[in-house]
């Protein structure tokens, strides 16, 4: 560490005396000298991290990810947009791909099925929607740096148990890790195994108060980093219910290192409880269930963990405010980061205002790494 600090000091002194260097070298030589020093400092810093024996893991999480359409409807708004985009199935991720390829793992809530099935439930009232996409569309995940999905929500059974299992196989064949309440997903990166569990809480809390903490505690005994996803809350709500708050904190107390929520189709605030972030709802992400939701703003959550000797600690988070469409007049299923200050400020205001009643609400929503 002392050597790294010495190099930084040397670099600073040289940068401050750049005018002196210029007396004996042309501008290209001067830039080369400074760049060499900075490169040496960066290399030295990397070596320190390596010899320290720790790993820094960057994870990206999004809300509801629904592709394809409702198999009972003649009009398929997703397929219509796909044609307009020239048939490139990866059009949806064109504005987010860079973020997903640069991190170590991306986790989304996959809400739907991958099948060609024309299944119709015996009781049509059970399913308001029947979301499905061709199995080949799994490449939207694998081609764009999305390595893991939570597969426990109110649309995974839209086409029945057989198609649910087909969706699981399709994900596995594409190399995508999936998790639900009975199947722990394991993703390994930089020699670190990340465990993931997912639960559908809607109308099921009484079945989960004991199960969830027990599952998490068991996972934490085996893996240094445990992420828990909950499909919970009320649709169109901007803040969590009492049951969500209780369950989220139970998960942290049991050993979860990160809690991710979705279902409300609206962004909810974040809590930092006992040093662990609880994201109550990441809202929509790539969502083909509606041609123009009344609120198309959302955000993507990114977090960094330091893992050393089996111990995981948070290194902070940032958010990426987005609109779930590249267009403002309709939903084209292309999540797009906001660039104008007014739109970004609007997202931050919604999150902060709706977190005022939360005991452990985060005070700031950084847009970049601190």
N, C-alpha and C positions, 0 to 999 in steps of 0.2 A: 504494500500500500504506500509506504514511504517513497519507493522508487517511482510509483505512478504520480504521486503528488509532485515529486521533483521534476518529472517530465512536463507536467502541466504548468509548473512555474516557469520552466525554461521556455516552453512554447509561448506563454504569456509575455515574457520579457522580449522574446524575439519579435512577437507581433507588435509590441509597443515601439520597438526600435526598427520597424520596417523601413522607415525613411533612411536610416543609416545603412541598411543593407542595400538599398537602391543606389547608393553612391558607388558601389563596387560591382553591381550586377544589373542586368536589364530586368524588365518587369517579369519576363517569363522565368528567369532564374530565381527571382525573389519568390514568386508564387510556388515554384517547385520546392524550394527549401522549406517554406512554411507548410505546404501540403505534406511533405515527408515527415515533418515533426508531428503534425496532427495525426497522421496515419500511425506513427509509432506509438503515440499516446493511446489511440483507440485500440491498437493491437495489445498493448500492455494491459489496458483495462480488461480486455477479453481474457487474457491469460490469468489475471487475478481472479476473475469469476470462475474460471475453469479450475484453478488450483484450490480455490475455496471449497470446491466440491459441491457447489449448489447449482441448481438449474432454474432459469427464469422461464416460466410458461405463460404465454399470452393466449387467452381464450376469448372468443367472440360469441355472444348469444343474441338471438333474435326471437321475436314473437311468432305468431301464427304464419305458417308456410303452407298454403293451399294452392295446388296447381290442377289443371284439368277443369272439369265442369261437373254439373249435376247430370247424371246419366238419364234422368227422367225427362229432361227438357230438350226440346229440339234445338234451341239456340244455345251455342256454346261460346261464351264470350272470350274464353281463353284461346280456343282454336281460331276464332276470328282474328284475334290480335296476333297470334302466331303467323297466320298468313300475311298479315300486314307487315310483319317484321321479316318477311322473306323466308320463312320456314326454319329459321335458326332457333332451335329450342333453347339455346343459352341466352337468348335476348333478355330474359328476366334479370340476369345477374350482371349485366354490362356495367352498371355503375357501382356495384359492391364487390365485384370479383377481386379487385386489388386488395381490399381489406382482408378478405378471407384467405387469400393466398399468402399473405404476409404473416398471419398469426400462426399459432401452433395447433389450434383446434377451433372449429366453428360448430356450434350446437344450435339447431333450430327445432321448433315444435312442428313436426310434420303432421298436418291435420287433413287426412284423406286416405285414399288407397291407391295402389298401383296395380291395375288390372284391366283386362278387356271384358270383364264380366258384365252381364246385363241383369244381374240379380235384382229382384224386387222383393222387399220384405213382405211377409204374409200380412202383417198389420201395417199398412201404409202410414198410419199416424205416428208410428214409432220414429220415423225418420223424416224430418222436414226437408232435408237435403240428402242426396246420395252422391257425394264427391268421389270422383275417380279420375285417374289419368293413366295412359298406356304405360306399361312397365318400362319401356325404353326411355321414358321421361326422367327416370332415376339419374340420368346423366346430368341433369341440371344440378344435382348435388355433387356428384363425383367429379365433374369437369370444372367446378368453380370453388373448390376448396372447402366444401361443407362435409365434414368428416363424421358427424354424429347427429342423431335425431332422437327426440323424445317421442314415444309412440303410445302415449296414454292420454286420450282425449275423447270428446264426444262424437268424433267422426271416424274413428278407426274401425268401427263396426258397421259402417254404412252399408257394406256389402256382405256382412256376415262373417262368421268365424273362419271359414275356408279362405276367403279373400284376405282376411287379416293375416293369416299365415302365409299366403302368397306374397303379400307386401313385405313381410319380414324376410322371406327368402330372396326377394328381388333386391332388397337393401343389402343383405349379406353378400350376394353375388357381386354387387357393385363396390364392395369394400366399405360400406357405410355401417357404422356401429349404431345399434338401436337399443333402447331401454324401455321397460314398462315396470309395473309394480311387482312382477314376478321374475323378470329377466334383467339382471344387472349388465349394463353395457360397459365394456372395458376398452379404452383407447390408450395406446402407449406412444409417447413422444419424448425424445431426449432421455430415454431410459426410465421415464416416470409413467406409472400406470394411473390413469384417471378413471374412477368409477362413477357411473351415472345410474340414477334411479328416477323413475317417473311415476306420478300418481294422478288419477282422475278423482278429484275431491268432491265434485258437484253431487250433493245428496248422499255422500258416502263418508262423511267425516266420522260418524260413529264406528265405522269399520276400520278406520285408519289411525285413530288416536294412539293405539298401542302398537300397531304394525309398523308405522313409519319410523318411529324412534328405534325400534328393535332392528329393522332392516339397516338403517343408517349406522347404528353402532356396530353391527356385524361387518359392514363394508369398511368402516373406518379402522377396524382392527387389521384389515388386510391391505388396504390401499392408502397412500398418503394424501390423496386429493379426491374428495367426494362431492359431486354436484347433484343436487336434487331438483327436479322439475315438477311443478304442480300445475294442473289444469283446474282452475278454481275461480271463485268470485261470481259476480253478476255481470251479464252482458251490458255493455255501454256505461259501466261504472268507472269513475276515474280514481277511486280509492278503495282500499281493501275492506272486507268485512271483518268482524271480530273473529270468526272462525279462521279466516286466512292468517290473521295476525298470530293467533294462538298456534296454528299448525306451523307457520314459518319459524317461529321462535323455538318450538319443540324440535324442529329439524336441526336448528343450530345447536341447541343444547345436547342433542344426540351425537353431534360430530360433523355435520355438514359444513363444508368449506364455502359453499355458494348455494343460494336458493334462487331459482328462476321461476317466474309465474307467467301465465297467459290464460286466455279465454275471453276476457272482457271486451276484446277488440279496441281497447282504449289504453293509453299509457297510464301507469300508476307510479307513485313515488317509490323511492328506495329507502330502506332502513339499513343502518349499520348497527347490528345487535351483537354484543360480545365480540366485536372485531370482524364479524361476518356480514356480508351484504345480502339483503333480501330484496330482490327485484319483484315487486308484487305483480306487475304486468308490463310486458314489453310490447303490448298492443299487437297490431298487425305488422306483417313484414311483406312477403310476397303473397297476396291474398286475392284469389280469383273467385271468391264467393260473392262479390258485389261489384257492380260496374262503376259505382261511385259512392263509397261510404261517406256518411255525413262528416266524418273527421278522418282525413287522410294523413294526419301527422302521427309520427311515432318516433322511436329511437332504437338504436342498436347499442348494446352494452358490451364493453370490453374491459377485461380485468387481467392483471398480472399477478402471478404467484411465484414466490421463491420457495423451492423445495430443497431441503438439505437434511441428510441423515433421516429421511422418512418424516420430517416435520415440514408442514406447509404453512406459510404465512402470506398474507395479502400484501402486495406492493402497490396497491391503489387501482383506481378504475378511471375510465373516461366514457362519455357517451357520444354517439354520432346521431344528432337529430336528423330525421329523414321525413320525406313524404313517400308514401307507399307506391307512388306513381311518378313517372318523369313528367307527366302532364298535370295541370291543375284542374282541367275541365272534366276529366274522366280518369278512371283507373286503367292504366295499361300494364300493370303488374311488374313494373320496373322500379324497385325501391331506389330512391335517389337522395343522397345527402343534401341537406339544405346548405346554401352558400350565402344567402342574404341574412343580414343581422336581424331583421324584424321577424323572420320565420324562426330563426334559432332562438331568439328571445322569447317567442311565444311558447315554444316547447319547454324552455326552462321555467317560465312562469307557471305553466300548468303543473309541472312536477312539484315545484316549490309550494305553490298554493295548496295543493291537495295533500301535501305532507305535513301541514301545520298541526294536525291532530295526532300525528304519530309520535310516540315518545322518543323513538330513536331515529327519526328521519335525518338523512344526510343534509348538511347545510348547503353544500355546493355540489354542482354537477359539472365537473371539469370537462372541457372539450378536447383537452390534450393531456398527455402524460406529464405528471409533475416530477 
